[in-house]
Amino acid sequence: MSIQKRSRCKNGTRRNKKTGKCENVLDNTCPICLDRIVSGNIKTTCKHNFHKKCLIGWCNGNRDNVKCPICRSDINDTCKKILPFDSGEIFRYTGISASQNREVAQEKIREMIRNPKFDINIVDEYGRSLLHELSWNSFNNHYYKEHIEYLLQQPKIKVSTTLIRELIARNNQNMLAVYKKHKKIPKSLINLI
């Protein structure tokens, strides 16, 4: 029996155990975790390969302006395709910080609430519904009227009596008129308006 001598692979490559061929290590390694990519491969628009899980983490950490960790090309489109839809993200566009760029916030809200995966009864970390967040502040709610009207037209929307009581207490007649128009004021509170 003769022992076959295997030639070594060149620098930057390693021998594939299944095929016996030398492969470029960088082509098969995720640049984020530095592990070999066996499955769950995602190729960005700039042609770089990553584990899907690693790239989702990268995209989540850089939500608004995602750049490739290798070449710094814009990979927002790739991230939009792989990120799971999160209804809770809407609260990033409803607060005081959103008022600094109101047009962008309005468009994001419009886009999110019309997504078929959107949970119209989503609540924030304080247990307040999206309707509450959009309706309670009489200074801002005229910006959100379009979105409130859309939500109130949805058959599965839940309107809390607490929200209506708060609108009554604040004497927010404009918003109460919107809720009344859509018949979303509980009968027990209708006489208080």
C-alpha positions as a Python dict, from the first residue, in 0.01 Angstrom:
ca = {
    (1, 'M'): (0, 0, 0),
    (2, 'S'): (122, 340, -85),
    (3, 'I'): (43, 640, 126),
    (4, 'Q'): (-80, 929, -78),
    (5, 'K'): (72, 1256, 15),
    (6, 'R'): (-181, 1536, 28),
    (7, 'S'): (-57, 1874, -81),
    (8, 'R'): (-124, 2158, 156),
    (9, 'C'): (-364, 2434, 68),
    (10, 'K'): (-228, 2784, 8),
    (11, 'N'): (-262, 3067, 261),
    (12, 'G'): (-616, 3192, 302),
    (13, 'T'): (-765, 2856, 199),
    (14, 'R'): (-852, 2530, 371),
    (15, 'R'): (-939, 2182, 257),
    (16, 'N'): (-1310, 2097, 243),
    (17, 'K'): (-1357, 1771, 435),
    (18, 'K'): (-1625, 1643, 197),
    (19, 'T'): (-1481, 1734, -141),
    (20, 'G'): (-1111, 1741, -57),
    (21, 'K'): (-1074, 2064, -254),
    (22, 'C'): (-906, 2378, -127),
    (23, 'E'): (-1155, 2658, -62),
    (24, 'N'): (-1110, 3024, 12),
    (25, 'V'): (-1173, 3067, 385),
    (26, 'L'): (-1302, 3422, 347),
    (27, 'D'): (-1571, 3318, 98),
    (28, 'N'): (-1713, 3068, 347),
    (29, 'T'): (-1670, 3267, 668),
    (30, 'C'): (-1922, 3507, 815),
    (31, 'P'): (-1739, 3839, 867),
    (32, 'I'): (-1952, 3917, 1175),
    (33, 'C'): (-1909, 3601, 1386),
    (34, 'L'): (-1606, 3461, 1196),
    (35, 'D'): (-1762, 3112, 1187),
    (36, 'R'): (-1787, 2905, 873),
    (37, 'I'): (-2109, 2955, 676),
    (38, 'V'): (-2267, 2615, 625),
    (39, 'S'): (-2633, 2717, 600),
    (40, 'G'): (-2849, 3025, 654),
    (41, 'N'): (-2644, 3226, 407),
    (42, 'I'): (-2753, 3578, 306),
    (43, 'K'): (-2581, 3765, 26),
    (44, 'T'): (-2610, 4143, 48),
    (45, 'T'): (-2669, 4374, -246),
    (46, 'C'): (-2294, 4440, -243),
    (47, 'K'): (-2229, 4062, -282),
    (48, 'H'): (-2095, 3983, 68),
    (49, 'N'): (-2203, 3664, 248),
    (50, 'F'): (-2322, 3648, 610),
    (51, 'H'): (-2513, 3415, 842),
    (52, 'K'): (-2875, 3533, 834),
    (53, 'K'): (-2884, 3550, 1217),
    (54, 'C'): (-2567, 3761, 1228),
    (55, 'L'): (-2689, 4002, 961),
    (56, 'I'): (-3027, 4042, 1137),
    (57, 'G'): (-2836, 4144, 1452),
    (58, 'W'): (-2628, 4391, 1250),
    (59, 'C'): (-2939, 4537, 1085),
    (60, 'N'): (-3121, 4570, 1420),
    (61, 'G'): (-2829, 4759, 1569),
    (62, 'N'): (-2819, 5010, 1284),
    (63, 'R'): (-3191, 5042, 1194),
    (64, 'D'): (-3208, 5371, 1005),
    (65, 'N'): (-2895, 5373, 790),
    (66, 'V'): (-2751, 5025, 754),
    (67, 'K'): (-2408, 4989, 595),
    (68, 'C'): (-2230, 4666, 502),
    (69, 'P'): (-1978, 4573, 774),
    (70, 'I'): (-1722, 4495, 501),
    (71, 'C'): (-1743, 4769, 237),
    (72, 'R'): (-1982, 5024, 396),
    (73, 'S'): (-2226, 5006, 104),
    (74, 'D'): (-2592, 5074, 175),
    (75, 'I'): (-2766, 4742, 258),
    (76, 'N'): (-3103, 4880, 376),
    (77, 'D'): (-3288, 4682, 108),
    (78, 'T'): (-3129, 4354, 220),
    (79, 'C'): (-3216, 4432, 583),
    (80, 'K'): (-3579, 4511, 499),
    (81, 'K'): (-3611, 4168, 337),
    (82, 'I'): (-3467, 3969, 627),
    (83, 'L'): (-3584, 4158, 937),
    (84, 'P'): (-3899, 4021, 1098),
    (85, 'F'): (-4186, 4271, 1113),
    (86, 'D'): (-4219, 4433, 1458),
    (87, 'S'): (-4536, 4633, 1524),
    (88, 'G'): (-4376, 4785, 1834),
    (89, 'E'): (-4136, 4982, 1613),
    (90, 'I'): (-4422, 5225, 1544),
    (91, 'F'): (-4370, 5390, 1883),
    (92, 'R'): (-4034, 5521, 1756),
    (93, 'Y'): (-4233, 5751, 1526),
    (94, 'T'): (-4510, 5871, 1760),
    (95, 'G'): (-4319, 6043, 2040),
    (96, 'I'): (-4176, 6387, 2092),
    (97, 'S'): (-3852, 6294, 1915),
    (98, 'A'): (-4055, 6213, 1603),
    (99, 'S'): (-4178, 6574, 1589),
    (100, 'Q'): (-3829, 6683, 1481),
    (101, 'N'): (-3879, 6509, 1147),
    (102, 'R'): (-4257, 6497, 1126),
    (103, 'E'): (-4285, 6413, 754),
    (104, 'V'): (-4065, 6103, 787),
    (105, 'A'): (-4252, 5996, 1101),
    (106, 'Q'): (-4589, 6040, 928),
    (107, 'E'): (-4479, 5829, 632),
    (108, 'K'): (-4339, 5553, 858),
    (109, 'I'): (-4664, 5539, 1058),
    (110, 'R'): (-4869, 5528, 738),
    (111, 'E'): (-4652, 5249, 598),
    (112, 'M'): (-4654, 5041, 917),
    (113, 'I'): (-5025, 5054, 1003),
    (114, 'R'): (-5115, 4948, 650),
    (115, 'N'): (-4886, 4646, 661),
    (116, 'P'): (-5097, 4327, 681),
    (117, 'K'): (-4871, 4200, 962),
    (118, 'F'): (-4929, 4508, 1178),
    (119, 'D'): (-5101, 4452, 1515),
    (120, 'I'): (-5351, 4740, 1537),
    (121, 'N'): (-5392, 4684, 1912),
    (122, 'I'): (-5019, 4705, 1991),
    (123, 'V'): (-4932, 4860, 2328),
    (124, 'D'): (-4616, 5037, 2441),
    (125, 'E'): (-4402, 4946, 2743),
    (126, 'Y'): (-4644, 5137, 2968),
    (127, 'G'): (-4947, 4942, 2842),
    (128, 'R'): (-5086, 5231, 2636),
    (129, 'S'): (-5236, 5147, 2298),
    (130, 'L'): (-5131, 5307, 1972),
    (131, 'L'): (-5468, 5486, 1962),
    (132, 'H'): (-5393, 5631, 2304),
    (133, 'E'): (-5047, 5746, 2194),
    (134, 'L'): (-5187, 5915, 1883),
    (135, 'S'): (-5499, 6066, 2045),
    (136, 'W'): (-5417, 6191, 2394),
    (137, 'N'): (-5215, 6504, 2313),
    (138, 'S'): (-5445, 6772, 2168),
    (139, 'F'): (-5140, 6964, 2042),
    (140, 'N'): (-5022, 6675, 1821),
    (141, 'N'): (-5331, 6473, 1740),
    (142, 'H'): (-5425, 6679, 1435),
    (143, 'Y'): (-5103, 6542, 1277),
    (144, 'Y'): (-5223, 6189, 1352),
    (145, 'K'): (-5592, 6229, 1258),
    (146, 'E'): (-5549, 6041, 929),
    (147, 'H'): (-5392, 5745, 1112),
    (148, 'I'): (-5651, 5750, 1390),
    (149, 'E'): (-5933, 5748, 1133),
    (150, 'Y'): (-5772, 5454, 955),
    (151, 'L'): (-5733, 5257, 1279),
    (152, 'L'): (-6091, 5329, 1390),
    (153, 'Q'): (-6218, 5183, 1062),
    (154, 'Q'): (-6055, 4848, 1140),
    (155, 'P'): (-6311, 4598, 1271),
    (156, 'K'): (-6080, 4447, 1537),
    (157, 'I'): (-5963, 4777, 1689),
    (158, 'K'): (-6006, 4805, 2066),
    (159, 'V'): (-6089, 5144, 2217),
    (160, 'S'): (-6040, 5165, 2593),
    (161, 'T'): (-6281, 5354, 2814),
    (162, 'T'): (-5973, 5498, 2987),
    (163, 'L'): (-5872, 5672, 2663),
    (164, 'I'): (-6220, 5817, 2611),
    (165, 'R'): (-6232, 5934, 2974),
    (166, 'E'): (-5896, 6104, 2928),
    (167, 'L'): (-6016, 6280, 2611),
    (168, 'I'): (-6327, 6398, 2799),
    (169, 'A'): (-6118, 6517, 3096),
    (170, 'R'): (-5888, 6711, 2862),
    (171, 'N'): (-6191, 6850, 2677),
    (172, 'N'): (-6040, 6731, 2349),
    (173, 'Q'): (-6352, 6795, 2142),
    (174, 'N'): (-6183, 6747, 1804),
    (175, 'M'): (-6066, 6396, 1888),
    (176, 'L'): (-6393, 6305, 2062),
    (177, 'A'): (-6576, 6403, 1742),
    (178, 'V'): (-6359, 6157, 1545),
    (179, 'Y'): (-6435, 5875, 1790),
    (180, 'K'): (-6805, 5965, 1788),
    (181, 'K'): (-6813, 5967, 1406),
    (182, 'H'): (-6682, 5608, 1406),
    (183, 'K'): (-6917, 5506, 1689),
    (184, 'K'): (-6629, 5412, 1919),
    (185, 'I'): (-6744, 5591, 2235),
    (186, 'P'): (-6885, 5350, 2496),
    (187, 'K'): (-7254, 5403, 2577),
    (188, 'S'): (-7168, 5457, 2942),
    (189, 'L'): (-6964, 5767, 2850),
    (190, 'I'): (-7169, 5914, 2565),
    (191, 'N'): (-7367, 6142, 2805),
    (192, 'L'): (-7044, 6300, 2932),
    (193, 'I'): (-6961, 6452, 2594),
}
